[in-house]
Amino acid sequence: MDSKNQIMIFAAIVLYLFLHFPSQTEAGVELANKVCKYSQNYESCVQTLTSHPQTLGAPNEKAIAEKALEIARKESVDTSVFFTGLAKTNPAHKTALEQCATHFKEAVQFLNLVGLEGGTASLDVHYGLDEVNQCQDALSSGHVHIDSATSIIQKWKTVYDAADATVATLEN
């Protein structure tokens, strides 16, 4: 067989494989659909996971959980920074806003898979949510009503829900 025929056969095989195997994106969406069955809000979970290239490229449940928790940790840090800035511009509510910044900073430590070996990863992740609930309690008791604070907490909870669903998938 001459080299021209070998090249044609090779090209045909590559084309066949390309057309018959799902793309990484399709596989990522399928994985997001699977893990989001454990979510409080399925549609929001799928949208959250599929809007991040890191999670779309995850090859399995553990990898998507790691990526989703990484995103949740980053969102926690960003939210902590937001509340720190808000405290500087709202002196009347400084104490409650600083408490929120601290709670979001502390939430970061719980958003990981360390407890996976002992079967406590879901519990650990829920401790992160407890920190955010304490922030909301501080805002409520301080009579803080700032729309942007409410919005950023809701955004965090959406990311958290997706991360929590990925951990639940691993434990079930």
Backbone hydrogen bonds in HBPLUS format (Angstrom, degrees):
<---DONOR---> <-ACCEPTOR-->    atom                        ^
c    i                          cat <-CA-CA->   ^        H-A-AA   ^      H-
h    n   atom  resd res      DA  || num        DHA   H-A  angle D-A-AA Bond
n    s   type  num  typ     dist DA aas  dist angle  dist       angle   num
A0006-GLN N   A0002-ASP O   3.19 MM   4  6.53 156.7  2.25 148.8 155.9     1
A0007-ILE N   A0003-SER O   2.99 MM   4  6.14 155.2  2.05 145.1 150.9     2
A0008-MET N   A0004-LYS O   3.11 MM   4  6.36 157.0  2.17 143.4 149.5     3
A0009-ILE N   A0005-ASN O   2.90 MM   4  6.14 159.7  1.94 151.4 156.7     4
A0010-PHE N   A0006-GLN O   2.90 MM   4  6.05 164.0  1.93 148.4 153.3     5
A0011-ALA N   A0007-ILE O   2.86 MM   4  6.02 161.9  1.89 150.3 155.4     6
A0012-ALA N   A0008-MET O   2.93 MM   4  6.10 154.2  2.00 145.0 152.0     7
A0013-ILE N   A0009-ILE O   2.97 MM   4  6.23 155.0  2.03 150.1 156.6     8
A0014-VAL N   A0010-PHE O   2.98 MM   4  6.24 165.2  2.00 154.6 158.3     9
A0015-LEU N   A0011-ALA O   2.94 MM   4  6.09 162.9  1.97 148.7 153.7    10
A0016-TYR N   A0012-ALA O   2.92 MM   4  6.06 157.9  1.97 144.8 151.1    11
A0017-LEU N   A0013-ILE O   2.93 MM   4  6.18 166.3  1.95 155.0 158.0    12
A0018-PHE N   A0014-VAL O   2.91 MM   4  6.06 160.4  1.95 151.0 156.8    13
A0019-LEU N   A0015-LEU O   3.00 MM   4  6.17 155.9  2.06 149.3 154.8    14
A0020-HIS N   A0016-TYR O   3.01 MM   4  6.09 134.5  2.23 145.7 157.8    15
A0027-ALA N   A0023-SER O   2.98 MM   4  6.25 161.2  2.01 152.0 157.2    16
A0028-GLY N   A0024-GLN O   2.85 MM   4  6.04 151.5  1.93 144.3 152.7    17
A0029-VAL N   A0025-THR O   2.89 MM   4  6.16 155.3  1.95 152.9 158.8    18
A0030-GLU N   A0026-GLU O   2.99 MM   4  6.17 159.4  2.03 146.5 152.4    19
A0031-LEU N   A0027-ALA O   2.95 MM   4  6.16 156.5  2.00 147.0 153.2    20
A0032-ALA N   A0028-GLY O   2.89 MM   4  6.08 156.2  1.95 144.6 151.5    21
A0033-ASN N   A0029-VAL O   2.88 MM   4  6.11 159.5  1.92 150.9 156.3    22
A0034-LYS N   A0030-GLU O   3.04 MM   4  6.28 150.9  2.13 142.1 150.0    23
A0035-VAL N   A0031-LEU O   3.00 MM   4  6.31 167.4  2.01 158.5 159.6    24
A0036-CYS N   A0032-ALA O   2.95 MM   4  5.91 153.3  2.02 149.9 157.5    25
A0037-LYS N   A0034-LYS O   3.43 MM   3  5.85 163.5  2.46 107.1 111.8    26
A0038-TYR N   A0035-VAL O   3.15 MM   3  6.03 169.9  2.16 122.6 125.7    27
A0039-SER N   A0036-CYS O   3.02 MM   3  4.92 161.7  2.05 108.9 110.5    28
A0045-CYS N   A0041-ASN O   2.92 MM   4  6.07 157.3  1.97 158.9 166.5    29
A0046-VAL N   A0042-TYR O   2.96 MM   4  6.23 167.0  1.97 159.5 161.6    30
A0047-GLN N   A0043-GLU O   2.95 MM   4  6.14 163.6  1.98 149.6 154.6    31
A0048-THR N   A0044-SER O   2.88 MM   4  6.03 157.8  1.93 146.3 152.5    32
A0049-LEU N   A0045-CYS O   2.93 MM   4  6.17 172.0  1.93 159.5 160.7    33
A0050-THR N   A0046-VAL O   2.87 MM   4  5.91 162.2  1.90 152.1 157.6    34
A0051-SER N   A0047-GLN O   3.05 MM   4  5.93 122.5  2.40 136.8 148.4    35
A0055-THR N   A0052-HIS O   3.08 MM   3  5.65 128.7  2.35 113.1 124.1    36
A0056-LEU N   A0052-HIS O   3.15 MM   4  6.46 157.9  2.21 153.0 159.9    37
A0057-GLY N   A0053-PRO O   3.11 MM   4  6.19 143.6  2.25 145.5 152.0    38
A0058-ALA N   A0055-THR O   3.18 MM   3  5.18 163.3  2.21 104.3 109.2    39
A0064-ILE N   A0060-ASN O   2.98 MM   4  6.27 158.4  2.03 154.4 160.9    40
A0065-ALA N   A0061-GLU O   2.92 MM   4  6.09 152.1  2.00 146.8 154.8    41
A0066-GLU N   A0062-LYS O   2.92 MM   4  6.18 160.0  1.96 149.9 155.1    42
A0067-LYS N   A0063-ALA O   2.98 MM   4  6.20 160.0  2.02 147.2 152.5    43
A0068-ALA N   A0064-ILE O   2.80 MM   4  5.91 159.8  1.84 146.1 152.4    44
A0069-LEU N   A0065-ALA O   2.87 MM   4  5.98 158.9  1.91 150.4 155.9    45
A0070-GLU N   A0066-GLU O   2.95 MM   4  6.10 144.4  2.08 138.0 148.2    46
A0071-ILE N   A0067-LYS O   2.95 MM   4  6.24 154.1  2.02 148.1 154.4    47
A0072-ALA N   A0068-ALA O   2.93 MM   4  6.21 153.9  2.00 142.8 150.4    48
A0073-ARG N   A0069-LEU O   2.82 MM   4  6.05 151.8  1.90 145.5 152.8    49
A0074-LYS N   A0070-GLU O   3.00 MM   4  6.25 162.0  2.03 147.4 152.0    50
A0075-GLU N   A0071-ILE O   2.87 MM   4  6.11 157.8  1.92 148.5 155.3    51
A0076-SER N   A0072-ALA O   2.89 MM   4  6.07 145.2  2.01 140.7 150.1    52
A0077-VAL N   A0073-ARG O   2.95 MM   4  6.30 158.6  2.00 153.1 157.9    53
A0078-ASP N   A0074-LYS O   2.89 MM   4  6.13 170.2  1.90 156.0 158.8    54
A0079-THR N   A0075-GLU O   2.91 MM   4  5.99 151.4  1.99 140.6 148.5    55
A0080-SER N   A0076-SER O   2.89 MM   4  6.09 151.8  1.97 146.3 154.2    56
A0081-VAL N   A0077-VAL O   2.95 MM   4  6.25 159.6  2.00 153.9 159.0    57
A0082-PHE N   A0078-ASP O   2.92 MM   4  6.18 151.1  2.00 141.5 150.1    58
A0083-PHE N   A0079-THR O   2.96 MM   4  6.27 161.1  2.00 151.0 154.2    59
A0084-THR N   A0080-SER O   2.96 MM   4  6.22 151.3  2.04 147.1 155.6    60
A0085-GLY N   A0081-VAL O   3.00 MM   4  6.26 161.3  2.03 152.2 156.3    61
A0086-LEU N   A0082-PHE O   2.86 MM   4  6.13 153.8  1.93 148.0 156.5    62
A0087-ALA N   A0083-PHE O   2.89 MM   4  6.02 149.1  1.99 143.6 150.8    63
A0088-LYS N   A0084-THR O   3.32 MM   4  6.63 142.6  2.47 139.0 147.8    64
A0088-LYS N   A0085-GLY O   3.16 MM   3  5.24 126.1  2.46  95.6 108.9    65
A0089-THR N   A0086-LEU O   3.18 MM   3  5.25 131.0  2.43  95.9 108.5    66
A0090-ASN N   A0086-LEU O   3.00 MM   4  6.05 116.1  2.42 142.6 158.2    67
A0093-HIS N   A0090-ASN O   2.99 MM   3  5.65 148.8  2.09 120.0 128.3    68
A0094-LYS N   A0091-PRO O   3.36 MM   3  4.76 170.5  2.37  98.0  99.3    69
A0097-LEU N   A0093-HIS O   3.05 MM   4  6.19 166.7  2.07 163.4 167.7    70
A0098-GLU N   A0094-LYS O   2.83 MM   4  5.95 155.3  1.89 153.6 160.3    71
A0099-GLN N   A0095-THR O   2.94 MM   4  6.17 149.9  2.04 146.3 155.0    72
A0100-CYS N   A0096-ALA O   3.02 MM   4  6.33 150.6  2.11 143.2 150.8    73
A0101-ALA N   A0097-LEU O   3.01 MM   4  6.33 157.3  2.06 144.6 150.5    74
A0102-THR N   A0098-GLU O   2.99 MM   4  6.26 156.3  2.04 147.0 152.8    75
A0103-HIS N   A0099-GLN O   2.86 MM   4  6.14 159.9  1.90 151.4 157.1    76
A0104-PHE N   A0100-CYS O   2.92 MM   4  6.15 164.2  1.94 159.5 162.5    77
A0105-LYS N   A0101-ALA O   3.04 MM   4  6.20 151.6  2.12 141.4 149.7    78
A0106-GLU N   A0102-THR O   2.88 MM   4  6.13 152.3  1.95 149.9 157.7    79
A0107-ALA N   A0103-HIS O   2.89 MM   4  6.10 137.8  2.07 140.7 152.5    80
A0109-GLN N   A0106-GLU O   3.28 MM   3  5.89 135.6  2.49 112.4 120.1    81
A0110-PHE N   A0107-ALA O   3.05 MM   3  5.57 148.6  2.15 114.3 123.1    82
A0111-LEU N   A0108-VAL O   3.17 MM   3  5.46 154.2  2.24 109.9 117.4    83
A0116-LEU N   A0113-LEU O   2.93 MM   3  5.28 162.2  1.97 117.7 122.0    84
A0119-GLY N   A0115-GLY O   2.89 MM   4  5.90 107.8  2.42 143.3 162.4    85
A0120-THR N   A0115-GLY O   2.77 MM   5  4.61 154.3  1.84 141.0 137.5    86
A0119-GLY N   A0116-LEU O   3.13 MM   3  4.88 154.6  2.20  97.5 105.3    87
A0124-ASP N   A0120-THR O   2.86 MM   4  6.13 162.5  1.89 159.6 164.9    88
A0125-VAL N   A0121-ALA O   2.91 MM   4  6.13 162.0  1.94 152.3 156.7    89
A0126-HIS N   A0122-SER O   2.95 MM   4  6.17 147.8  2.05 142.5 151.6    90
A0127-TYR N   A0123-LEU O   3.07 MM   4  6.45 134.1  2.29 142.7 154.7    91
A0127-TYR N   A0124-ASP O   3.05 MM   3  5.20 132.5  2.28  97.9 110.9    92
A0128-GLY N   A0125-VAL O   3.01 MM   3  5.27 131.8  2.25 100.9 113.5    93
A0130-ASP N   A0126-HIS O   2.92 MM   4  6.30 148.0  2.02 144.8 154.3    94
A0131-GLU N   A0127-TYR O   3.11 MM   4  6.45 146.9  2.23 142.9 150.1    95
A0132-VAL N   A0128-GLY O   3.32 MM   4  6.71 152.3  2.40 142.3 148.9    96
A0133-ASN N   A0129-LEU O   2.87 MM   4  6.21 153.2  1.94 151.7 160.1    97
A0134-GLN N   A0130-ASP O   2.93 MM   4  6.22 145.8  2.05 144.5 153.6    98
A0135-CYS N   A0131-GLU O   3.05 MM   4  6.43 143.9  2.18 140.0 150.0    99
A0136-GLN N   A0132-VAL O   2.97 MM   4  6.35 159.3  2.01 150.0 154.7   100
A0137-ASP N   A0133-ASN O   2.90 MM   4  6.19 147.8  2.00 142.7 152.0   101
A0138-ALA N   A0134-GLN O   2.91 MM   4  6.17 153.3  1.98 144.8 151.7   102
A0139-LEU N   A0135-CYS O   2.91 MM   4  6.26 156.6  1.97 154.2 160.8   103
A0140-SER N   A0136-GLN O   2.90 MM   4  6.08 158.9  1.95 146.0 152.0   104
A0141-SER N   A0137-ASP O   2.84 MM   4  6.03 171.6  1.84 155.1 157.4   105
A0142-GLY N   A0138-ALA O   2.94 MM   4  5.92 138.1  2.12 136.9 148.1   106
A0144-VAL N   A0139-LEU O   2.84 MM   5  4.97 177.1  1.84 155.5 155.0   107
A0143-HIS N   A0140-SER O   3.05 MM   3  5.04 159.2  2.10 104.2 109.8   108
A0149-ALA N   A0146-ILE O   2.98 MM   3  5.36 127.7  2.27 108.3 122.0   109
A0150-THR N   A0146-ILE O   3.10 MM   4  6.49 159.5  2.15 156.0 162.2   110
A0151-SER N   A0147-ASP O   2.88 MM   4  6.14 160.1  1.92 154.2 160.0   111
A0152-ILE N   A0148-SER O   3.01 MM   4  6.12 157.3  2.07 140.9 146.4   112
A0153-ILE N   A0149-ALA O   3.04 MM   4  6.20 154.1  2.11 147.1 154.0   113
A0154-GLN N   A0150-THR O   3.04 MM   4  6.26 157.6  2.09 146.4 152.5   114
A0155-LYS N   A0151-SER O   2.92 MM   4  6.18 155.2  1.98 146.8 153.9   115
A0156-TRP N   A0152-ILE O   2.96 MM   4  6.15 157.3  2.01 142.1 148.0   116
A0157-LYS N   A0153-ILE O   2.90 MM   4  6.18 158.7  1.94 150.2 156.1   117
A0158-THR N   A0154-GLN O   3.00 MM   4  6.27 144.8  2.13 145.9 154.9   118
A0159-VAL N   A0155-LYS O   3.18 MM   4  6.52 159.6  2.22 150.9 155.2   119
A0160-TYR N   A0156-TRP O   2.75 MM   4  5.98 162.8  1.78 156.4 162.4   120
A0161-ASP N   A0157-LYS O   2.85 MM   4  5.92 159.0  1.89 142.1 147.3   121
A0162-ALA N   A0158-THR O   3.30 MM   4  6.57 155.9  2.36 142.8 147.8   122
A0163-ALA N   A0159-VAL O   3.04 MM   4  6.35 160.7  2.08 151.4 156.9   123
A0164-ASP N   A0160-TYR O   2.73 MM   4  5.95 162.7  1.75 161.8 167.1   124
A0165-ALA N   A0161-ASP O   2.96 MM   4  6.13 153.2  2.04 143.2 150.1   125
A0166-THR N   A0162-ALA O   3.13 MM   4  6.45 149.3  2.23 143.5 151.1   126
A0167-VAL N   A0163-ALA O   3.14 MM   4  6.49 152.5  2.22 148.0 155.1   127
A0168-ALA N   A0164-ASP O   2.92 MM   4  6.18 159.3  1.96 151.8 158.0   128
A0169-THR N   A0165-ALA O   3.01 MM   4  6.21 146.8  2.12 142.3 150.6   129
A0170-LEU N   A0166-THR O   3.34 MM   4  6.65 148.5  2.45 137.6 144.4   130
A0170-LEU N   A0167-VAL O   3.06 MM   3  5.19 119.2  2.44  97.5 112.1   131
A0171-GLU N   A0167-VAL O   3.14 MM   4  6.48 146.1  2.26 147.7 157.2   132
A0172-ASN N   A0168-ALA O   3.06 MM   4  6.15 124.7  2.38 143.4 155.8   133
